[in-house]
Amino acid sequence: MLRLKNVGITLLLLFLPLSLLIIDIRAIKSTNICHAQTTGISTGAYNQKNNMEIAKKLRAEGEILQKKGQLAHAIDTYEISLSYYPDATLADHIKALRNTLTKQYIEMAKKLRAQGIALQKQGRIEAAIEMYEQSRKYYPDPELETHLAKLQDSLYIFKKPKIELEGTPEGFRNELDVIEKIKKEPKRANMEELAAMRYQYALSLTKLAAKKNDEDMQKLALVYAKSATELAPYNPDYWSFLGQIYDRIGRDGEMTGIMAEDALQKALELSPENNMFQLLLGQSFYKHGDFSSALARFETALKKDSKKISPPLISTMCSAYIMDSQYARGVVFFKGILDKQPDADSVRIALAILAYRQKNNKQAFEELDRVVKRKGVSEENRTFALTLLTEWNSQGVQP
């Protein structure tokens, strides 16, 4: 294994040498080709001759570029030439040239990778990362992507800000001591000790990041949360927290949502009876627009324990039923809840809204009327029910 000098990180952040995986490089084509192909080139005799002349000039330009060693540009130019006038010999030449370029890219990627590995062995992590990033530009490799991500995480931990964190256990200050123990004896107990420390550190960092609105601190919390799951992958709490962080930082588009859902799914797999994990996964699905999956999780959790129901959750579920056009499903579910908790006014209001969406005005008005007249109803729920009734009446809706 490669040892990163002067960097205090877990064994999980030390890496094996990497091998290149063979992946097809995409054919290199200029957008100019598309332009040429859509210009409506005529097949008339005059235009054919004109097109041939243009093709010859482009081919000559391509040959000059090829002699200069600018193979990618040469291929582009040859491709445009073909779009004006077909030439089987030139097509074969392009194919051979593309194979040559691919081999050059592979060799360049290997050289850059070797330089990166050498720099990493010397403990020059930032320089190694730069070489690896250059390598992947020449030739993509999923293994390199994984290696690079872990290396960047290790660097982030090494460069972590010196922060005094409220609630951080004193033991965290001895993190390097635990890492040394793991290096000498990589047994489960030592791994768990470091995982627990990093989990607590991630918790504290997340709270502080929210308080100070500090993105770097939140990124560092993510790195530590990920490390905890790697050190103790059988702990559902660590996976759940990792998923929540991904959801919290969800600015990287769909991929962040997928990672959040994957982590929460893992937590649920490890602890399938944990209703809180069901609800968290449901909230993640909802946040990323998968309303049917969100409802499945919410319904499963509430069927097991209807006491976990709350106005915010009911509001979210009602919204999901509407967004997914599953009014009937929502009516059935909310009726089931009311059979157990007839005084759950927020559920009854949600039921009325879904009935209204079904154009079952009679049921919608009846449910709201029950809320308004029930003794003990909160003023907030009574006011909301009256507001809905007034609005529907103003629109000419009749029970």
N, C-alpha and C positions, 0 to 999 in steps of 0.2 A: 504494500500500500504506500501511497505517497504521503509523506509527513509534511505538514505545513508548518514551517519554522515560525516561531514567535507568535503563533496564533492559537489562543486557547479555545478549542472547539471540541465537540464530542467526536468519538470515533465515527459516528454516522456522517460527519462532514469531512472525513478523509476519503480520498477517492482512488479507485483502481485505475490503471492506465486504460485509455480508451482505444477502441478499434474502429476503423471506418466501416460504415455500412453502405452497401452499394444501392443507390437510389437513382432512378432515371431523372435526368435534368430536363426541365421543360424546354420544348423547342423554342429557339430564340426568334421572335418575329417582331418586326417593327409595326407600329400602328399605321405607318405609311402604306403597308401592304393592304390593310383593310380599306384605306382611302382609295388606293389604286383599283381594288377589286370592285368598288362601288361607284366608279366614275362612269360606268356605262360604256366601256370600250366597244367601239363598233367593229363589226366583222366585214365591213365594206373593203374593197380592194385598196383604195387610197389609204384608208385608216389602218389597214393591216400593215401596209408598207411603213406608215408613220410609226405605228406601234413597234415594228421590228427595229427601226432606227433608235427609238428610245431605249429598247431593251439592250441593244448593242452598247450604247453609251453607258448604261447602268452596269452592264457586265464588265466593261473596261474599268469603270470606277471601282467595282468590286475587286478586280484583279490587283489594282494598285493598293487598295486597303489590305488585301491578303499578303502582298509582298512586304508590307510594313509590319506585318504581324498582328494587325487589328482584325482578328478573325470574326469576332462578334459583329462588328460593323460590316465586314465583308459579306457575311451571311445575310444580314439585313438587306444589303444592296442587291445581292443575287436574287433574293426572294422577290423584291420589287420588280426586277428584270423579268422574272418568270411570270409575274402577274400581267405584264404587257404582251409577252410572247412566249409560249411554251417551248421547252427545250429539254428533252429527256437526259441528254449528257450533262447539262448544267444541274438538273435535279439530282443526278447521281453524285455530282461533285459537291453539292451542298450537303448531302447526306454524309459523305466522307469527311467533309470539313467540320460538320457538327460533331462527329465522333472524335475527331482530333481535338476539338475545343473541349469536349467533355473530359478527355484524358488529361489535358492541360489543367483544367479546373481541379480534377481529383489530385493531381500531383501538387498543385499549389496548396490545396486544402491540407494535404498530408504534411507538407513542410511547415505550414503555420501551426498545425496541431502539435507537431513535434517541438516546435519552439515554445508553445504554450505549456506543454508538459515539463520541459526543462525549466522554464521560469517558475512553474508551480513548485517543483522540487527545491528550488532555491528560496522559496517562501515569498516570491515576488508575485503576489496574488493578483493585484490590479493589472500588472503587465500581462500575466497569463490570461486573464479574462479578455483583454484586448485582442490577443492572438487568437483565442478561441472564437471570438465574435467575427474576426476577419475570415477565419476558416469557414464558418458556416455560410458566409456570403458567397463563397466559391462553390461550396458543395454542402447541401443540407444533410443533417444526420440527427435523428431523434435521440440517439444516445448522447450526443454532444449537447443537445438542448437540456437534457436532464442533468448532466454533469455541470453545465454552466449555471443552471438555476441554483443548484446546491452550493456551488462555489461562491456565487454572488450572495447567497444567504449567509455563508460562513464569514464573508468579508463584512457584511452588515453587522453581524454580531460582534466581530472584533472591533469595529469602529463605533460601537454603541455609545451614546452620550452618557456622561457620568451624571446619573440622576439619583437623587435620594427619593425613594418611593415609599409612600405611606403603606403600611401593612405588609411590606415585603419581609419575609422571614430572614432572620439574621444569617441563617445557613446559606442564603444565596451568595453572601460575600465569600463563601468558600467553594464556589462553583469550580474553580480550577483544581482544587483539591479532589473533588469528586471525579473530575475528568481524568486526573492522574490515576485514581483508583480504578477507573474503567479500563484505562490503558494496560494496567498491570493485571487486572482481573475483570474481564468483561462479562460479569454474571448479571442475572436479571435484577437482583436487589440493587446493585449499583446503578444500573440503567434507570430503574424506577425512581431512585433518589434524585437523579439529575432531572428526570422528566417532571417530577413533582415541583422541583425548584423552578424550572423553566415555565411550567404552567402558571405558578403563582406570579412569576415575574411578568408573564403575558397579561394576566388579569390586572395587575397593578398598572402596567403600561397603558392598557386600554382605558382604564378609568382616568388616568392622568391625561391621555391624549384627547379624550372627550372634553375634559375640563379646560385644557389649553388650546383645543382645536389644532393639534399638532399632527400633521400627516406623517412626518418622519417617525414620530413616536408610535403611531398606529402601525406603520410598516414593520417596525421592530417588534411590536407585539405579535404580528402575524408570523414573523420568522420564528419567534420563540414558541408560539402555539404549534406551528408545524413541527418543530423539533421535538416537542413533547409527544406528539402522535407517532413520530418515528422511533423514539426511545421506548415508548410503551403503547404499541398499536392496539392493545387489547382493552384499553381504558376508554369507555364510551364518553365520559365527561370531557376528555381532551378533544375528541372528535367533534362533539357538540359545540364546544367553545370555538374551535377552529372554523366550523361552519358559520357560526354567528359573526365572527370577525369578517369572513369573506362577504357575508351579506351587508355588513356595516360599511365596508370600504367599496361596495359595489359600483365602482366608476369605470371598470374596465370592460363594460358591456356584458355580453352573454356569457363569456368564459368564466367570469367571476361568479355568476349565478350557478353555473354548472358545478364549479368547485365547491360552492356553499352546499348545494344539494347533495353532492357526493359525500362530503364530510358528515352531514346530518344523517344521510342514509346509513353510513357506516356506524354511527352512534346507535341508531335504531336497530341495526342488525345485531350489535353487541348486547343491546338491552331492549328487546322487543316489547316488553311490558311497560316501558317508561312512557307514560302519556305526554309528559312535557316534551320529549323528543319528537313525538308525533305532531304536536302543536307547532314546534319550531320548524319542522320540515314543511308543514302545511303553510306557515307564514312565508317561508322561502319560496315555495312554489307560487304562492299568490303574488309575491313581489315581482317575480319574473314572468308573470302572465300565464302560468299553467293552472288555470282556475279549477279544472276538473280534478287534477291530482291534489290540489290544495284542499278541496272539499272532501276528498276521500280520506285525507289525514285528519282533518277536523272532525268529521263524522265518527271515524274510528275512535278517536280520543274521547269524544263526548258520550259515545255509547257506553264506553267502559266507566266513565266517571263524569256524569252530567253536572257535578258540583263545580267543575272547572269552567263552566260557562260564565261569560262576562259580557257586558254591553259592547266593549270594543271588539271582542271575538264575534259576537252575533252580527255586528255591523259589517265586519270583514266577510263573514259567510254570506250574508244577504247580498253584498256587493258581488261576490263570486258567483252566486246563483244567477244574478241578473246578467253579469258579463258573459257567462257561459250559456245564457238562455235556458237554464234548467229550473224553471219556476216550479214545475210539478214536484221535482225532486226536493226542492227546498220546503215546499208546503208539507210534504209527507214527513220530512225530518223534524221540522219545527213543531208539528202536531205531536210527534212522539215525545219531544222534550216537554211540551205543555201537559201531557198526560201525567208526567212525573212531577212537574213543577208548575202548577196552574197559575201561580202568582208571578211567574217570570215575565214581567211586562215588556221588557225589551224584545223577548222572543215573540210575544204576541204582536207587537208592532211590526217586526220583520215579517211575520206570517201575513199580516194584513197587506203589506207592500207587495209581497209575491202574489197574493191572491188578486190584487189589483192589476198586476202585470198579466195575470191569466184572464183578465176581464171578468173575474168572478167578484163583481162589485158588492154583491150581497154579503159575502163572507168578509170582504175587506172592511166594510162599514161596521159589521157586527163585532169584529175583533177589536177595532179601535174604540167602539162604544163601550166594550167591556173594560178596556184600560181606563177610559175617562171616568167610569162609574165605580170602579173598584176602590173600596176603602183601603187605605194604606199605600196607594200608589204614590210614587214620588212626584213632586211638582214638575220636575223636568220631563218625565214620561207623559204626564197628563197634558202638559203644554204642547209637547211634540205631537201627540195623538190629535189634539184639537186643531193644531196647525194643518195637519194632513187633511182632516175632515173639511176644514174651511176651504183649503185649496181645491180639493176635489169638487166640492159643491160649487165653487166659483167657476169651475170648468164645465159645469152642467152635468157632472157625473151623478147618477142616481143609484141608490142601493138596488 
